[in-house]
Amino acid sequence: MELRLVEELYQALEEFPLVDPHTHIQPLQPVARSLDDILGYHYYTELAHSAGLDKRLLAADVEPQLRVRALAEYLPALENTVQYTWLEFIVRELVGFECERIGPENIDAVWQACDRAFQRADWTETVIRRSRLVCVFLTNDFDDPLDGFDTAFYVPCLRTDELVFRLAELSVRERLAEATNVEVTDAASLERALGALFEHFVERGARACAISLPPRFHPAPVTGGEVAPALDRLLRTRHPLPADREQVSRFVFWTLARLCDDFRLPFDLMIGVYRNVYREGVYQGQDLLDSRWSLYQYAELFNAFPNVTFPISVLSHSLNPELMAFAWIFPNVVAHGHWWYANVPPYIRIDLSARLTAVPAVKQIGYYSDAYRLEFVLPKFAMYRRVLAEVLAEQFVIGRGWTAERAVRLAWQILVESPCRIFGIPLPESHDLPVTAGRRQQR
């Protein structure tokens, strides 16, 4: 592969305005307050713990700089990981601290440099401008009032995991009643409460409904009459039967899909995570994947709601061929990003190559950062853009004789046009599309 061509394509992709369709950004505190917020990202704590760090050194009552120093002792063990590359990008490219590597010998200097940058009054605007961010999608609890921030930039998204899987908990039902003024006593009142949530979110600019799902979940239509006995037992007992939980979960999930249809919202499904597998893991470092499931479990859902767009992420890289096939066949199924454990360059390269050569570009959303702080958006997209440039160069410019401009246009489709169209947000001006030298490359 010609490195000059890859670099040319990568530089063009760097100029794209950036649409990030899934994050965990907190809009009232979108950027890091200290290096502790950067190294506190679960990737670093779980990798360091896996490499031997005593998790007691990461406890909330440990002084932040001491936590950072403890983590820094294990950074040399993480230098080979792509997550370490994200850290280097933030420190060098955003903060402007020049160093060969980051470790225990210079962590205090890195802390001080980050502190100076993060305390600047214009730091949030600096990160947004440097990243060319157009908008970031949030992950909002169902009882989020959605007040105090610009919903055109910080786009609300109704996250529904608790409603589907934790309705048996009294605290969840109390929060739902407070958020909707509807006390759930039966199937009809539950439907009214869920409808009130959709009205609240849509009125405040929400562009999607989202949920993460375990491998064992199998959606199926459940009517109000069918769920009534299970829901009644679930509301009356402190420890409902698993069968009752499952029946209620299916009813709530199917109702959410119907509401997405009614309110014309995409239903963003992230499938394949088992929670709390490693019970001794660090915070957010306990969840793992399971490949023993199939998207076929969702075929009835896709058939039942042909007007609902389902952006699908799979946690297991091995399930990408299935996702590709479903996006190939179903008009309402979209391949969405590279989630979590599949979000490393070797897996991205394989999955991206398959999708780009088999699935229409209009059926793909290239990438999302899943970031908790704005500082992580650009380095994670930079990782993806590098892989994308390599795939475009090898598969399309060299492999098919496309011009570089044509390859860049394909990238624009999956990174900008598709998320804007699918989620109904304004498309950046077409003149924002970078121009490359456009040479035809031959083998």
N, C-alpha and C positions, 0 to 999 in steps of 0.2 A: 504494500500500500504506500502511496506517495505521501510522505509526511507534510509536504508543503500544501497539498490539497486539503488534508485534514485540518491543518491550521487555518487555511483560508475559510473553510466552512465553519469552523469553530468561531472564528472572529466575527463572521456574519451572524451566527446564532447569539453571540454575546450582545448584539445590538437589539435583540428583540425586546419589546415591552413584555413584562413578566406577569402572567396570570397564574395565581396559585390556588387551585380549586379544592385543597384540603389542608388545613393546618389546625393547630391547637393554640394559636396566638390568643393572648388575653388583650383585647383592644384598649383597656384602660392602663395596661402596663405591657406594651408590645415588645419592648426591648429589654436587654439584660441590665440589671442594676450593678452587677459586679461579675468577676470571673467565676464566682460560685454559681451564678445562674447559667453560665456556659457549660462548665464541667459538671453541673448537676443534671444535665440532659441524660436521660436514662441510658443512652448508649455507652457513655463513659463510666457511669457508676456500675452498670452490670458487667461490662467488659473488665473493668479493674477488679471487681469482686470475683469474677471468674478466674482472673489471673492471680488471686491470692489476697486481695485487700480485705481486711476485717471490716465488715459492714457497720460495726459499731462506730467506726470513725466517720461514717456518713450520716449519723443521726442528726435530727433537727436541732438538738440542743448543743451540738458541737459548733464552735465559733467558725464562721464561714471561711476565713482565710486558713484555718487549720484543716478544714475539710479539703480545701483546694491543695494544700501541701501534701496531705495524705494521698490524694488522687495522683498528684504529680509524681510520686514515687513509682507509680505503675505506668506512667506514660511511655517510658522506653519499651515496655512490653507490648504497647499498642501501636508502635510506629508503623507497623506493616498494614494496619487496617485503614479502610477508607474513611472511617469516622475520625481518625487522627488527622487525615488530610483536611476534613472540614474545619477542625480546630486550627490548623495551620493557616488556612485561608482567612478565617476570621481575624486571627492575630496579625497576620502580615498584610492582607489586602484591605481589611476594613479598619482595624485599629492602627495599622502602620508601624508595627513593632518588628524590626528586622532581627532575625535570628536564624541560625542553622537548624535548630530543633528546639522543642519545648520539653522541659523536664525539671527535675527537682533542683538542678543547679541554677536555673534562671526563673523559676516560677514566681518569685516575689517581684522581680522586675516586670514580668508579664502582667502580674496583678496590678501593679502601679500604672502601667501603660493603659490597660483596659479601664482602670478607674478614671483616668484622665479623660479618655474618650467617652465612656458611658455617662459621665456627669455633665457633658456638654449639653447646653439647652437645646441645641439643634441635632442631637444625635439620632433621634427617631427619623427626622427628615433626611439626614445624611444617609442612613441605611436605606431608606425607601428610594431616594434618588440614585444612589450607587447601584441598587438592585434593579432599577427601572421598573419598579413594582406598579402595576395598574390596580390590582386588588388582591386581597387574600380572603379566602373563605374560612370561617370560624367553625368551631365545634361547640354549639351552645346547648347547655342543659335545658330541659323542657320548661323550667320555671325561670329562665333568664328574662329579666324585664327588657333587655335590648335597648337600654338607655345610655346616653352619655358618650356615644361614639358615632362616627360617620359610617353609616351602613352601606354607602356606595363603595367605600374602600374596604372596610371590614365587613364582609358580606355575611349575614347570619345564615346559619344552617341548623335545622332542628335535629339534634341527636336523640335517638329514641331507645337506646339500649335498656335504660332503666324501666321504661314503660312496658317493653316486651318481656323482659326477663326478671324484673324485680317488683312487679306490682303486688306481690304477696307481702311486701314490707310495708308496715303501717306508715313509716316516715315518707315513703314514696307517694302513697295515696294522700297523705296530708299535704304534701307539697303540691300535688296535682290539684287538690281542692282549692288551695290558696291561690294557685295560678289561674284557675279557670272559673272559680265560684260554682263549681259543680262537684258535689259529693258523690263518689262512685258507690252505688248500692246495687246496681244490676247492669246488664249489658247495654241497655238503652242509655243510662246515665254515663257509662264509660264511653260510648260513642259520642255523646254530646261533649264530654270533656276533651276528647281527642280532637273533635272538630273545632272547639274553642282555641286549642293550641295552634292549629293551623291558621285560623283567622288572625291570631295575635302575631304569628311569625310572618305571614305573608304581608300583613299591613305594615310591618317594619322592615320589609325588604328582603326577606329570606328567599333564597334561590334553590334550596335543596332540602330534602329530608335524608338523614343518614343513619346507618346502624352497622355495628360490627357483630358478626354472627359466628357461633361455634359450628364445628363440622357436623355435629349430630343433628342440627336443626333442619327440619323438613317442613317448609311452609305448605299449608293446605287451607282451602276455604272452610271456615267455621261460622255458622250463622249464630245470631243472638239466641235463638231457641236452643241450639245445640250446646252452646257454652254455658247456658244459665246454671245448670247444676254444679259444674266445676267452679264457676265464678262465685257462686253462693258459698260453697265450702271454703274456697280460698279467702274470701272476705271474713269468714267467721272463725277460722282456725289459725292458730299461731304457726303451725307447721303443716302446711297443706301437702297432699300427696303429690309425688312427681308427675303422675298422670294428669292431675288437675292443673298443675303449673304449665305443663306442655300444652294442654287444650286452651288455656287462657292466653298463653304466648302466641299461639297460632291465630287466635281470634284477634288479638291486638295487632299483630303483624299484618294480617290480611286487611284489617280496617285502615291501617296506615297506608297500605298500597292503594286502597280505594280513595282515600283522601288525597293522596298524591295525584290520582287521576282527576278528582274533582277540582283541585287547586292548581293543576298543571305544574307540579313540581317533579323534578327528577328524584328517584329514590336510589340513593347512593349505598350500595351494598359492599361491605368489606367482609369477606367470607374466609373462615378457616382458623380462627383463633380460639384456643382453649385458655381460659383464665386461671391463674393461681396454680399452675402445674408445679413450679419449683417454689415450694412454700417457704423455704429459707432464703429466697432471693431478696435482693434489694428492692426498694420501692420502684414499681413499674418494670422490674426485671424478673417477673415470675411467669409471664405468659409465653406459650409456645404454640407451634403449629401441629397440624395433623393432616396428612395427605389422604386419609382413608374416607374420602367423601367424593361426591360428584356434583357438578352443576346440573346434572339431570334432575336432582332434587328440586330445582327451581323452575323446571320447564313448565309446570302447570301455572306458576305465577306469571311467567313471561307470556304465556298464551292468554291468560285471563285478563291482562292489562296491556293490550297492544299500544295504547296511547301514552303509557308511562315509560319514560326513558330510564333504564337501569344501568348507570355506570358501575361496573363490577371490578373490584380488586380482589385478588386471591393471595393468601399469605404464603402458600407453597408454590415455589417455582415450578414444580412438576405438574401443576394444574394449568399452566399457561396454554398448552395445546387445546385443552377443553374450552378455556375462555376464548381463545382465538376462534374455535369452531362455532361457539354459540354466537359470538359477534358476527361471524361470517353469515350465519343463517337467520338469526332473529333481528329484524330491523330495530327493535327497541333495546338491544343489549349493546353496551359500549365497553370496550377494553379501557380500563382506567388506571393509569400509572403503574408503579412498581412498589409494592407495599412491604415495608418493614424488613423482614428477613430476606425477601427477594430484591431488596433495594441495594444491591452491590453490583459493581460494574460487570463482572462475568455473567451474572444472571440477566441483568438488564440487556446486555449485548445479544444474548441468545433470544430472549423474549421479544425484544424490539425488532430484531431481524425477521423473526417469524411474523410478527404482526404487520410490519411494513410491507412485506412481500405477499401477504395473504388477505388482509382485511382492509376495506376501503378507509382512506384517511379520515373521512367524515365519521367513521365509527370508532375513532380512537381519541382519547385524551392522553397526551404524551406523558405528563409527569405532574406530581404534586409533592410538596416538600414534607408534609406531616410535621412541620416545625412547631416548636413551642415558643421560640423567640425569633423576631425578624432577622437577627443576625445569621440564622442558619438557612434562610431561604436561598440566598445567592450561592453559597458553597455547594448546597445539595443540587441546585439546578445546574451549576457549573459541571459537576460530576456527570449528570445526565447529558448535558449538551456535548461534552467531550465524547461520550460513547455514541451519541446520535451522529456527530460529525464523522466518526470512524465508520459507522454503518452506512451512512449516506455515501461516503467516498467509495467504499468497497462494493456495496451492492448496487448503487445507482449510477454514480458518475463513471467509475471504472467498469463496473459489471454490465451496465446497460448503455453506456455512452451518453448519459444525460449531461446537460450543462450544469455548472455549479448553481446557477440561478434557479434552475428547475428543482434541484435537490433542496435548496434553501426554501423554495416555495412549499415543498412537501413538509418540511419542518414547521413552517409557519402554520400550516393547516392543523397539525396535531397539537402544537403548543399554544396557539393563539386563537385561531378561528373556531376549532371544535369546542373548547371549553366555553368560549363566549356564546356560541350559538346554542349549545346544549343547556347551559345554565341561564341563558337569557340576559346576558350583560352586554353593554355596548362594546362593539369591536373597535380597537384602536385604528387610527387612520391608516389607510393602505400605504401611504408614503413612509410609514415607519418600517416597512419591509426593507431590510438591508440589500444592497446591491453588491455582488461579487464580481470577480473578473470574468467568470462565466466560461472558462476554458473547457473544451471537450477533452476528456482524458481517455486514452486508449490503453489497452493491456500491453 
